[in-house]
């Protein structure tokens, strides 16, 4: 699923911006849930 997601993101970025696919770099970093915020600057899981 991640490979398909990356491919689609690159495809859309390339279409919308004219960037070459080989110039798009995607870096996803998984972090602990206490470092997430689901809007309004509120870290819902932070203690």
mmCIF entry with sequence, helices, sheets and N, C-alpha, C, O atoms, coordinates in Angstrom:
data_MODEL
# 
_entry.id   MODEL 
# 
_entity.id                         1 
_entity.type                       polymer 
_entity.pdbx_number_of_molecules   1 
# 
_entity_poly.entity_id                      1 
_entity_poly.type                           'polypeptide(L)' 
_entity_poly.nstd_linkage                   no 
_entity_poly.nstd_monomer                   no 
_entity_poly.pdbx_seq_one_letter_code       
;(UNK)(UNK)(UNK)(UNK)(UNK)(UNK)(UNK)(UNK)(UNK)(UNK)(UNK)(UNK)(UNK)(UNK)(UNK)(UNK)
(UNK)(UNK)(UNK)(UNK)(UNK)(UNK)(UNK)(UNK)(UNK)(UNK)(UNK)(UNK)(UNK)(UNK)(UNK)(UNK)
(UNK)(UNK)(UNK)(UNK)(UNK)(UNK)(UNK)(UNK)(UNK)(UNK)(UNK)(UNK)(UNK)(UNK)(UNK)
;
_entity_poly.pdbx_seq_one_letter_code_can   XXXXXXXXXXXXXXXXXXXXXXXXXXXXXXXXXXXXXXXXXXXXXXX 
_entity_poly.pdbx_strand_id                 A 
# 
loop_
_entity_poly_seq.entity_id 
_entity_poly_seq.num 
_entity_poly_seq.mon_id 
_entity_poly_seq.hetero 
1 1  UNK n 
1 2  UNK n 
1 3  UNK n 
1 4  UNK n 
1 5  UNK n 
1 6  UNK n 
1 7  UNK n 
1 8  UNK n 
1 9  UNK n 
1 10 UNK n 
1 11 UNK n 
1 12 UNK n 
1 13 UNK n 
1 14 UNK n 
1 15 UNK n 
1 16 UNK n 
1 17 UNK n 
1 18 UNK n 
1 19 UNK n 
1 20 UNK n 
1 21 UNK n 
1 22 UNK n 
1 23 UNK n 
1 24 UNK n 
1 25 UNK n 
1 26 UNK n 
1 27 UNK n 
1 28 UNK n 
1 29 UNK n 
1 30 UNK n 
1 31 UNK n 
1 32 UNK n 
1 33 UNK n 
1 34 UNK n 
1 35 UNK n 
1 36 UNK n 
1 37 UNK n 
1 38 UNK n 
1 39 UNK n 
1 40 UNK n 
1 41 UNK n 
1 42 UNK n 
1 43 UNK n 
1 44 UNK n 
1 45 UNK n 
1 46 UNK n 
1 47 UNK n 
# 
_struct_asym.id          A 
_struct_asym.entity_id   1 
# 
loop_
_struct_conf.conf_type_id 
_struct_conf.id 
_struct_conf.pdbx_PDB_helix_id 
_struct_conf.beg_label_comp_id 
_struct_conf.beg_label_asym_id 
_struct_conf.beg_label_seq_id 
_struct_conf.pdbx_beg_PDB_ins_code 
_struct_conf.end_label_comp_id 
_struct_conf.end_label_asym_id 
_struct_conf.end_label_seq_id 
_struct_conf.pdbx_end_PDB_ins_code 
_struct_conf.beg_auth_comp_id 
_struct_conf.beg_auth_asym_id 
_struct_conf.beg_auth_seq_id 
_struct_conf.end_auth_comp_id 
_struct_conf.end_auth_asym_id 
_struct_conf.end_auth_seq_id 
_struct_conf.pdbx_PDB_helix_class 
_struct_conf.details 
_struct_conf.pdbx_PDB_helix_length 
HELX_P HELX_P1 AA1 UNK A 2  ? UNK A 17 ? UNK A 2  UNK A 17 1 ? 16 
HELX_P HELX_P2 AA2 UNK A 21 ? UNK A 23 ? UNK A 21 UNK A 23 5 ? 3  
HELX_P HELX_P3 AA3 UNK A 33 ? UNK A 35 ? UNK A 33 UNK A 35 5 ? 3  
# 
_struct_conf_type.id          HELX_P 
_struct_conf_type.criteria    ? 
_struct_conf_type.reference   ? 
# 
loop_
_atom_site.group_PDB 
_atom_site.id 
_atom_site.type_symbol 
_atom_site.label_atom_id 
_atom_site.label_alt_id 
_atom_site.label_comp_id 
_atom_site.label_asym_id 
_atom_site.label_entity_id 
_atom_site.label_seq_id 
_atom_site.pdbx_PDB_ins_code 
_atom_site.Cartn_x 
_atom_site.Cartn_y 
_atom_site.Cartn_z 
_atom_site.occupancy 
_atom_site.B_iso_or_equiv 
_atom_site.pdbx_formal_charge 
_atom_site.auth_seq_id 
_atom_site.auth_comp_id 
_atom_site.auth_asym_id 
_atom_site.auth_atom_id 
_atom_site.pdbx_PDB_model_num 
ATOM 1   N N  . UNK A 1 1  ? 0.818  -1.182 0.000   1.00 0.00 ? 1  UNK A N  1 
ATOM 2   C CA . UNK A 1 1  ? 0.000  0.000  0.000   1.00 0.00 ? 1  UNK A CA 1 
ATOM 3   C C  . UNK A 1 1  ? 0.872  1.260  0.000   1.00 0.00 ? 1  UNK A C  1 
ATOM 4   O O  . UNK A 1 1  ? 0.537  2.252  -0.647  1.00 0.00 ? 1  UNK A O  1 
ATOM 5   N N  . UNK A 1 2  ? 1.996  1.213  0.733   1.00 0.00 ? 2  UNK A N  1 
ATOM 6   C CA . UNK A 1 2  ? 2.873  2.381  0.760   1.00 0.00 ? 2  UNK A CA 1 
ATOM 7   C C  . UNK A 1 2  ? 3.465  2.651  -0.624  1.00 0.00 ? 2  UNK A C  1 
ATOM 8   O O  . UNK A 1 2  ? 3.553  3.802  -1.052  1.00 0.00 ? 2  UNK A O  1 
ATOM 9   N N  . UNK A 1 3  ? 3.869  1.592  -1.317  1.00 0.00 ? 3  UNK A N  1 
ATOM 10  C CA . UNK A 1 3  ? 4.435  1.775  -2.654  1.00 0.00 ? 3  UNK A CA 1 
ATOM 11  C C  . UNK A 1 3  ? 3.422  2.410  -3.592  1.00 0.00 ? 3  UNK A C  1 
ATOM 12  O O  . UNK A 1 3  ? 3.773  3.285  -4.383  1.00 0.00 ? 3  UNK A O  1 
ATOM 13  N N  . UNK A 1 4  ? 2.180  1.982  -3.511  1.00 0.00 ? 4  UNK A N  1 
ATOM 14  C CA . UNK A 1 4  ? 1.122  2.546  -4.353  1.00 0.00 ? 4  UNK A CA 1 
ATOM 15  C C  . UNK A 1 4  ? 0.872  4.006  -3.987  1.00 0.00 ? 4  UNK A C  1 
ATOM 16  O O  . UNK A 1 4  ? 0.657  4.842  -4.864  1.00 0.00 ? 4  UNK A O  1 
ATOM 17  N N  . UNK A 1 5  ? 0.901  4.311  -2.690  1.00 0.00 ? 5  UNK A N  1 
ATOM 18  C CA . UNK A 1 5  ? 0.717  5.686  -2.239  1.00 0.00 ? 5  UNK A CA 1 
ATOM 19  C C  . UNK A 1 5  ? 1.829  6.577  -2.769  1.00 0.00 ? 5  UNK A C  1 
ATOM 20  O O  . UNK A 1 5  ? 1.560  7.649  -3.313  1.00 0.00 ? 5  UNK A O  1 
ATOM 21  N N  . UNK A 1 6  ? 3.073  6.144  -2.616  1.00 0.00 ? 6  UNK A N  1 
ATOM 22  C CA . UNK A 1 6  ? 4.204  6.931  -3.106  1.00 0.00 ? 6  UNK A CA 1 
ATOM 23  C C  . UNK A 1 6  ? 4.096  7.171  -4.604  1.00 0.00 ? 6  UNK A C  1 
ATOM 24  O O  . UNK A 1 6  ? 4.310  8.288  -5.074  1.00 0.00 ? 6  UNK A O  1 
ATOM 25  N N  . UNK A 1 7  ? 3.767  6.131  -5.349  1.00 0.00 ? 7  UNK A N  1 
ATOM 26  C CA . UNK A 1 7  ? 3.661  6.253  -6.804  1.00 0.00 ? 7  UNK A CA 1 
ATOM 27  C C  . UNK A 1 7  ? 2.583  7.261  -7.193  1.00 0.00 ? 7  UNK A C  1 
ATOM 28  O O  . UNK A 1 7  ? 2.784  8.063  -8.104  1.00 0.00 ? 7  UNK A O  1 
ATOM 29  N N  . UNK A 1 8  ? 1.446  7.223  -6.508  1.00 0.00 ? 8  UNK A N  1 
ATOM 30  C CA . UNK A 1 8  ? 0.353  8.149  -6.820  1.00 0.00 ? 8  UNK A CA 1 
ATOM 31  C C  . UNK A 1 8  ? 0.731  9.587  -6.466  1.00 0.00 ? 8  UNK A C  1 
ATOM 32  O O  . UNK A 1 8  ? 0.441  10.514 -7.221  1.00 0.00 ? 8  UNK A O  1 
ATOM 33  N N  . UNK A 1 9  ? 1.375  9.765  -5.320  1.00 0.00 ? 9  UNK A N  1 
ATOM 34  C CA . UNK A 1 9  ? 1.819  11.107 -4.933  1.00 0.00 ? 9  UNK A CA 1 
ATOM 35  C C  . UNK A 1 9  ? 2.773  11.675 -5.973  1.00 0.00 ? 9  UNK A C  1 
ATOM 36  O O  . UNK A 1 9  ? 2.625  12.821 -6.396  1.00 0.00 ? 9  UNK A O  1 
ATOM 37  N N  . UNK A 1 10 ? 3.751  10.874 -6.387  1.00 0.00 ? 10 UNK A N  1 
ATOM 38  C CA . UNK A 1 10 ? 4.719  11.322 -7.392  1.00 0.00 ? 10 UNK A CA 1 
ATOM 39  C C  . UNK A 1 10 ? 4.019  11.638 -8.705  1.00 0.00 ? 10 UNK A C  1 
ATOM 40  O O  . UNK A 1 10 ? 4.324  12.644 -9.346  1.00 0.00 ? 10 UNK A O  1 
ATOM 41  N N  . UNK A 1 11 ? 3.098  10.801 -9.101  1.00 0.00 ? 11 UNK A N  1 
ATOM 42  C CA . UNK A 1 11 ? 2.347  11.028 -10.341 1.00 0.00 ? 11 UNK A CA 1 
ATOM 43  C C  . UNK A 1 11 ? 1.617  12.373 -10.290 1.00 0.00 ? 11 UNK A C  1 
ATOM 44  O O  . UNK A 1 11 ? 1.701  13.163 -11.231 1.00 0.00 ? 11 UNK A O  1 
ATOM 45  N N  . UNK A 1 12 ? 0.913  12.625 -9.212  1.00 0.00 ? 12 UNK A N  1 
ATOM 46  C CA . UNK A 1 12 ? 0.134  13.863 -9.095  1.00 0.00 ? 12 UNK A CA 1 
ATOM 47  C C  . UNK A 1 12 ? 1.024  15.098 -8.995  1.00 0.00 ? 12 UNK A C  1 
ATOM 48  O O  . UNK A 1 12 ? 0.732  16.126 -9.605  1.00 0.00 ? 12 UNK A O  1 
ATOM 49  N N  . UNK A 1 13 ? 2.107  15.000 -8.227  1.00 0.00 ? 13 UNK A N  1 
ATOM 50  C CA . UNK A 1 13 ? 3.029  16.131 -8.127  1.00 0.00 ? 13 UNK A CA 1 
ATOM 51  C C  . UNK A 1 13 ? 3.626  16.442 -9.489  1.00 0.00 ? 13 UNK A C  1 
ATOM 52  O O  . UNK A 1 13 ? 3.720  17.604 -9.883  1.00 0.00 ? 13 UNK A O  1 
ATOM 53  N N  . UNK A 1 14 ? 4.025  15.410 -10.199 1.00 0.00 ? 14 UNK A N  1 
ATOM 54  C CA . UNK A 1 14 ? 4.611  15.588 -11.524 1.00 0.00 ? 14 UNK A CA 1 
ATOM 55  C C  . UNK A 1 14 ? 3.618  16.240 -12.484 1.00 0.00 ? 14 UNK A C  1 
ATOM 56  O O  . UNK A 1 14 ? 3.978  17.158 -13.222 1.00 0.00 ? 14 UNK A O  1 
ATOM 57  N N  . UNK A 1 15 ? 2.391  15.777 -12.476 1.00 0.00 ? 15 UNK A N  1 
ATOM 58  C CA . UNK A 1 15 ? 1.361  16.341 -13.360 1.00 0.00 ? 15 UNK A CA 1 
ATOM 59  C C  . UNK A 1 15 ? 1.072  17.803 -13.029 1.00 0.00 ? 15 UNK A C  1 
ATOM 60  O O  . UNK A 1 15 ? 0.952  18.634 -13.929 1.00 0.00 ? 15 UNK A O  1 
ATOM 61  N N  . UNK A 1 16 ? 0.962  18.113 -11.751 1.00 0.00 ? 16 UNK A N  1 
ATOM 62  C CA . UNK A 1 16 ? 0.557  19.453 -11.322 1.00 0.00 ? 16 UNK A CA 1 
ATOM 63  C C  . UNK A 1 16 ? 1.677  20.482 -11.398 1.00 0.00 ? 16 UNK A C  1 
ATOM 64  O O  . UNK A 1 16 ? 1.416  21.666 -11.612 1.00 0.00 ? 16 UNK A O  1 
ATOM 65  N N  . UNK A 1 17 ? 2.916  20.044 -11.225 1.00 0.00 ? 17 UNK A N  1 
ATOM 66  C CA . UNK A 1 17 ? 4.016  21.000 -11.135 1.00 0.00 ? 17 UNK A CA 1 
ATOM 67  C C  . UNK A 1 17 ? 4.995  20.928 -12.295 1.00 0.00 ? 17 UNK A C  1 
ATOM 68  O O  . UNK A 1 17 ? 5.768  21.861 -12.513 1.00 0.00 ? 17 UNK A O  1 
ATOM 69  N N  . UNK A 1 18 ? 4.969  19.832 -13.038 1.00 0.00 ? 18 UNK A N  1 
ATOM 70  C CA . UNK A 1 18 ? 5.932  19.657 -14.111 1.00 0.00 ? 18 UNK A CA 1 
ATOM 71  C C  . UNK A 1 18 ? 7.274  19.113 -13.639 1.00 0.00 ? 18 UNK A C  1 
ATOM 72  O O  . UNK A 1 18 ? 8.196  18.955 -14.440 1.00 0.00 ? 18 UNK A O  1 
ATOM 73  N N  . UNK A 1 19 ? 7.391  18.825 -12.344 1.00 0.00 ? 19 UNK A N  1 
ATOM 74  C CA . UNK A 1 19 ? 8.633  18.224 -11.846 1.00 0.00 ? 19 UNK A CA 1 
ATOM 75  C C  . UNK A 1 19 ? 8.800  16.826 -12.424 1.00 0.00 ? 19 UNK A C  1 
ATOM 76  O O  . UNK A 1 19 ? 7.825  16.114 -12.663 1.00 0.00 ? 19 UNK A O  1 
ATOM 77  N N  . UNK A 1 20 ? 10.043 16.453 -12.641 1.00 0.00 ? 20 UNK A N  1 
ATOM 78  C CA . UNK A 1 20 ? 10.315 15.096 -13.082 1.00 0.00 ? 20 UNK A CA 1 
ATOM 79  C C  . UNK A 1 20 ? 10.090 14.152 -11.911 1.00 0.00 ? 20 UNK A C  1 
ATOM 80  O O  . UNK A 1 20 ? 10.450 14.488 -10.782 1.00 0.00 ? 20 UNK A O  1 
ATOM 81  N N  . UNK A 1 21 ? 9.503  12.976 -12.147 1.00 0.00 ? 21 UNK A N  1 
ATOM 82  C CA . UNK A 1 21 ? 9.270  12.018 -11.066 1.00 0.00 ? 21 UNK A CA 1 
ATOM 83  C C  . UNK A 1 21 ? 10.537 11.683 -10.281 1.00 0.00 ? 21 UNK A C  1 
ATOM 84  O O  . UNK A 1 21 ? 10.482 11.470 -9.070  1.00 0.00 ? 21 UNK A O  1 
ATOM 85  N N  . UNK A 1 22 ? 11.681 11.637 -10.975 1.00 0.00 ? 22 UNK A N  1 
ATOM 86  C CA . UNK A 1 22 ? 12.928 11.295 -10.279 1.00 0.00 ? 22 UNK A CA 1 
ATOM 87  C C  . UNK A 1 22 ? 13.422 12.423 -9.368  1.00 0.00 ? 22 UNK A C  1 
ATOM 88  O O  . UNK A 1 22 ? 14.354 12.226 -8.588  1.00 0.00 ? 22 UNK A O  1 
ATOM 89  N N  . UNK A 1 23 ? 12.802 13.601 -9.465  1.00 0.00 ? 23 UNK A N  1 
ATOM 90  C CA . UNK A 1 23 ? 13.173 14.713 -8.598  1.00 0.00 ? 23 UNK A CA 1 
ATOM 91  C C  . UNK A 1 23 ? 12.271 14.841 -7.369  1.00 0.00 ? 23 UNK A C  1 
ATOM 92  O O  . UNK A 1 23 ? 12.454 15.754 -6.563  1.00 0.00 ? 23 UNK A O  1 
ATOM 93  N N  . UNK A 1 24 ? 11.308 13.945 -7.219  1.00 0.00 ? 24 UNK A N  1 
ATOM 94  C CA . UNK A 1 24 ? 10.399 13.983 -6.066  1.00 0.00 ? 24 UNK A CA 1 
ATOM 95  C C  . UNK A 1 24 ? 10.930 13.013 -5.013  1.00 0.00 ? 24 UNK A C  1 
ATOM 96  O O  . UNK A 1 24 ? 11.159 11.834 -5.284  1.00 0.00 ? 24 UNK A O  1 
ATOM 97  N N  . UNK A 1 25 ? 11.118 13.540 -3.815  1.00 0.00 ? 25 UNK A N  1 
ATOM 98  C CA . UNK A 1 25 ? 11.605 12.740 -2.696  1.00 0.00 ? 25 UNK A CA 1 
ATOM 99  C C  . UNK A 1 25 ? 10.526 12.727 -1.626  1.00 0.00 ? 25 UNK A C  1 
ATOM 100 O O  . UNK A 1 25 ? 10.080 13.782 -1.176  1.00 0.00 ? 25 UNK A O  1 
ATOM 101 N N  . UNK A 1 26 ? 10.109 11.542 -1.220  1.00 0.00 ? 26 UNK A N  1 
ATOM 102 C CA . UNK A 1 26 ? 9.079  11.395 -0.193  1.00 0.00 ? 26 UNK A CA 1 
ATOM 103 C C  . UNK A 1 26 ? 9.728  10.743 1.016   1.00 0.00 ? 26 UNK A C  1 
ATOM 104 O O  . UNK A 1 26 ? 10.382 9.706  0.907   1.00 0.00 ? 26 UNK A O  1 
ATOM 105 N N  . UNK A 1 27 ? 9.537  11.368 2.167   1.00 0.00 ? 27 UNK A N  1 
ATOM 106 C CA . UNK A 1 27 ? 10.089 10.830 3.399   1.00 0.00 ? 27 UNK A CA 1 
ATOM 107 C C  . UNK A 1 27 ? 8.989  10.843 4.452   1.00 0.00 ? 27 UNK A C  1 
ATOM 108 O O  . UNK A 1 27 ? 8.561  11.909 4.896   1.00 0.00 ? 27 UNK A O  1 
ATOM 109 N N  . UNK A 1 28 ? 8.534  9.669  4.848   1.00 0.00 ? 28 UNK A N  1 
ATOM 110 C CA . UNK A 1 28 ? 7.543  9.553  5.914   1.00 0.00 ? 28 UNK A CA 1 
ATOM 111 C C  . UNK A 1 28 ? 8.239  9.050  7.161   1.00 0.00 ? 28 UNK A C  1 
ATOM 112 O O  . UNK A 1 28 ? 8.981  8.068  7.120   1.00 0.00 ? 28 UNK A O  1 
ATOM 113 N N  . UNK A 1 29 ? 8.000  9.721  8.255   1.00 0.00 ? 29 UNK A N  1 
ATOM 114 C CA . UNK A 1 29 ? 8.608  9.339  9.522   1.00 0.00 ? 29 UNK A CA 1 
ATOM 115 C C  . UNK A 1 29 ? 7.487  8.981  10.487  1.00 0.00 ? 29 UNK A C  1 
ATOM 116 O O  . UNK A 1 29 ? 6.638  9.818  10.795  1.00 0.00 ? 29 UNK A O  1 
ATOM 117 N N  . UNK A 1 30 ? 7.480  7.757  10.960  1.00 0.00 ? 30 UNK A N  1 
ATOM 118 C CA . UNK A 1 30 ? 6.469  7.323  11.903  1.00 0.00 ? 30 UNK A CA 1 
ATOM 119 C C  . UNK A 1 30 ? 6.916  7.729  13.307  1.00 0.00 ? 30 UNK A C  1 
ATOM 120 O O  . UNK A 1 30 ? 8.046  7.465  13.719  1.00 0.00 ? 30 UNK A O  1 
ATOM 121 N N  . UNK A 1 31 ? 6.007  8.372  14.023  1.00 0.00 ? 31 UNK A N  1 
ATOM 122 C CA . UNK A 1 31 ? 6.320  8.852  15.367  1.00 0.00 ? 31 UNK A CA 1 
ATOM 123 C C  . UNK A 1 31 ? 5.280  8.344  16.353  1.00 0.00 ? 31 UNK A C  1 
ATOM 124 O O  . UNK A 1 31 ? 4.206  7.886  15.963  1.00 0.00 ? 31 UNK A O  1 
ATOM 125 N N  . UNK A 1 32 ? 5.607  8.430  17.610  1.00 0.00 ? 32 UNK A N  1 
ATOM 126 C CA . UNK A 1 32 ? 4.676  8.011  18.660  1.00 0.00 ? 32 UNK A CA 1 
ATOM 127 C C  . UNK A 1 32 ? 3.421  8.879  18.631  1.00 0.00 ? 32 UNK A C  1 
ATOM 128 O O  . UNK A 1 32 ? 3.480  10.053 18.262  1.00 0.00 ? 32 UNK A O  1 
ATOM 129 N N  . UNK A 1 33 ? 2.285  8.298  19.020  1.00 0.00 ? 33 UNK A N  1 
ATOM 130 C CA . UNK A 1 33 ? 1.012  9.017  18.906  1.00 0.00 ? 33 UNK A CA 1 
ATOM 131 C C  . UNK A 1 33 ? 0.958  10.278 19.752  1.00 0.00 ? 33 UNK A C  1 
ATOM 132 O O  . UNK A 1 33 ? 0.189  11.185 19.434  1.00 0.00 ? 33 UNK A O  1 
ATOM 133 N N  . UNK A 1 34 ? 1.747  10.372 20.820  1.00 0.00 ? 34 UNK A N  1 
ATOM 134 C CA . UNK A 1 34 ? 1.714  11.600 21.620  1.00 0.00 ? 34 UNK A CA 1 
ATOM 135 C C  . UNK A 1 34 ? 2.318  12.796 20.882  1.00 0.00 ? 34 UNK A C  1 
ATOM 136 O O  . UNK A 1 34 ? 2.194  13.932 21.338  1.00 0.00 ? 34 UNK A O  1 
ATOM 137 N N  . UNK A 1 35 ? 2.971  12.544 19.741  1.00 0.00 ? 35 UNK A N  1 
ATOM 138 C CA . UNK A 1 35 ? 3.527  13.625 18.924  1.00 0.00 ? 35 UNK A CA 1 
ATOM 139 C C  . UNK A 1 35 ? 2.578  14.056 17.804  1.00 0.00 ? 35 UNK A C  1 
ATOM 140 O O  . UNK A 1 35 ? 2.954  14.875 16.965  1.00 0.00 ? 35 UNK A O  1 
ATOM 141 N N  . UNK A 1 36 ? 1.373  13.527 17.778  1.00 0.00 ? 36 UNK A N  1 
ATOM 142 C CA . UNK A 1 36 ? 0.390  13.863 16.753  1.00 0.00 ? 36 UNK A CA 1 
ATOM 143 C C  . UNK A 1 36 ? -0.533 14.970 17.229  1.00 0.00 ? 36 UNK A C  1 
ATOM 144 O O  . UNK A 1 36 ? -0.805 15.106 18.422  1.00 0.00 ? 36 UNK A O  1 
ATOM 145 N N  . UNK A 1 37 ? -1.005 15.751 16.283  1.00 0.00 ? 37 UNK A N  1 
ATOM 146 C CA . UNK A 1 37 ? -2.046 16.741 16.560  1.00 0.00 ? 37 UNK A CA 1 
ATOM 147 C C  . UNK A 1 37 ? -3.066 16.647 15.438  1.00 0.00 ? 37 UNK A C  1 
ATOM 148 O O  . UNK A 1 37 ? -2.707 16.709 14.263  1.00 0.00 ? 37 UNK A O  1 
ATOM 149 N N  . UNK A 1 38 ? -4.327 16.499 15.792  1.00 0.00 ? 38 UNK A N  1 
ATOM 150 C CA . UNK A 1 38 ? -5.389 16.376 14.802  1.00 0.00 ? 38 UNK A CA 1 
ATOM 151 C C  . UNK A 1 38 ? -6.152 17.686 14.682  1.00 0.00 ? 38 UNK A C  1 
ATOM 152 O O  . UNK A 1 38 ? -7.378 17.712 14.791  1.00 0.00 ? 38 UNK A O  1 
ATOM 153 N N  . UNK A 1 39 ? -5.433 18.752 14.460  1.00 0.00 ? 39 UNK A N  1 
ATOM 154 C CA . UNK A 1 39 ? -6.052 20.050 14.219  1.00 0.00 ? 39 UNK A CA 1 
ATOM 155 C C  . UNK A 1 39 ? -6.066 20.958 15.434  1.00 0.00 ? 39 UNK A C  1 
ATOM 156 O O  . UNK A 1 39 ? -6.019 20.510 16.579  1.00 0.00 ? 39 UNK A O  1 
ATOM 157 N N  . UNK A 1 40 ? -6.131 22.249 15.146  1.00 0.00 ? 40 UNK A N  1 
ATOM 158 C CA . UNK A 1 40 ? -6.214 23.311 16.152  1.00 0.00 ? 40 UNK A CA 1 
ATOM 159 C C  . UNK A 1 40 ? -5.009 23.359 17.089  1.00 0.00 ? 40 UNK A C  1 
ATOM 160 O O  . UNK A 1 40 ? -5.089 23.967 18.156  1.00 0.00 ? 40 UNK A O  1 
ATOM 161 N N  . UNK A 1 41 ? -3.908 22.739 16.719  1.00 0.00 ? 41 UNK A N  1 
ATOM 162 C CA . UNK A 1 41 ? -2.717 22.773 17.549  1.00 0.00 ? 41 UNK A CA 1 
ATOM 163 C C  . UNK A 1 41 ? -2.844 22.001 18.843  1.00 0.00 ? 41 UNK A C  1 
ATOM 164 O O  . UNK A 1 41 ? -2.062 22.213 19.770  1.00 0.00 ? 41 UNK A O  1 
ATOM 165 N N  . UNK A 1 42 ? -3.818 21.107 18.919  1.00 0.00 ? 42 UNK A N  1 
ATOM 166 C CA . UNK A 1 42 ? -4.047 20.326 20.136  1.00 0.00 ? 42 UNK A CA 1 
ATOM 167 C C  . UNK A 1 42 ? -3.416 18.947 19.962  1.00 0.00 ? 42 UNK A C  1 
ATOM 168 O O  . UNK A 1 42 ? -3.778 18.196 19.056  1.00 0.00 ? 42 UNK A O  1 
ATOM 169 N N  . UNK A 1 43 ? -2.486 18.631 20.825  1.00 0.00 ? 43 UNK A N  1 
ATOM 170 C CA . UNK A 1 43 ? -1.889 17.295 20.803  1.00 0.00 ? 43 UNK A CA 1 
ATOM 171 C C  . UNK A 1 43 ? -2.767 16.396 21.662  1.00 0.00 ? 43 UNK A C  1 
ATOM 172 O O  . UNK A 1 43 ? -2.548 16.265 22.866  1.00 0.00 ? 43 UNK A O  1 
ATOM 173 N N  . UNK A 1 44 ? -3.744 15.790 21.045  1.00 0.00 ? 44 UNK A N  1 
ATOM 174 C CA . UNK A 1 44 ? -4.788 15.055 21.763  1.00 0.00 ? 44 UNK A CA 1 
ATOM 175 C C  . UNK A 1 44 ? -4.268 13.914 22.628  1.00 0.00 ? 44 UNK A C  1 
ATOM 176 O O  . UNK A 1 44 ? -4.871 13.596 23.653  1.00 0.00 ? 44 UNK A O  1 
ATOM 177 N N  . UNK A 1 45 ? -3.154 13.291 22.232  1.00 0.00 ? 45 UNK A N  1 
ATOM 178 C CA . UNK A 1 45 ? -2.645 12.142 22.984  1.00 0.00 ? 45 UNK A CA 1 
ATOM 179 C C  . UNK A 1 45 ? -1.571 12.521 24.001  1.00 0.00 ? 45 UNK A C  1 
ATOM 180 O O  . UNK A 1 45 ? -1.152 11.681 24.797  1.00 0.00 ? 45 UNK A O  1 
ATOM 181 N N  . UNK A 1 46 ? -1.123 13.773 23.983  1.00 0.00 ? 46 UNK A N  1 
ATOM 182 C CA . UNK A 1 46 ? -0.059 14.190 24.900  1.00 0.00 ? 46 UNK A CA 1 
ATOM 183 C C  . UNK A 1 46 ? -0.592 14.220 26.340  1.00 0.00 ? 46 UNK A C  1 
ATOM 184 O O  . UNK A 1 46 ? -1.755 14.535 26.591  1.00 0.00 ? 46 UNK A O  1 
ATOM 185 N N  . UNK A 1 47 ? 0.289  13.887 27.253  1.00 0.00 ? 47 UNK A N  1 
ATOM 186 C CA . UNK A 1 47 ? -0.120 13.900 28.662  1.00 0.00 ? 47 UNK A CA 1 
ATOM 187 C C  . UNK A 1 47 ? 0.416  15.117 29.360  1.00 0.00 ? 47 UNK A C  1 
ATOM 188 O O  . UNK A 1 47 ? 0.175  15.301 30.553  1.00 0.00 ? 47 UNK A O  1 
# 
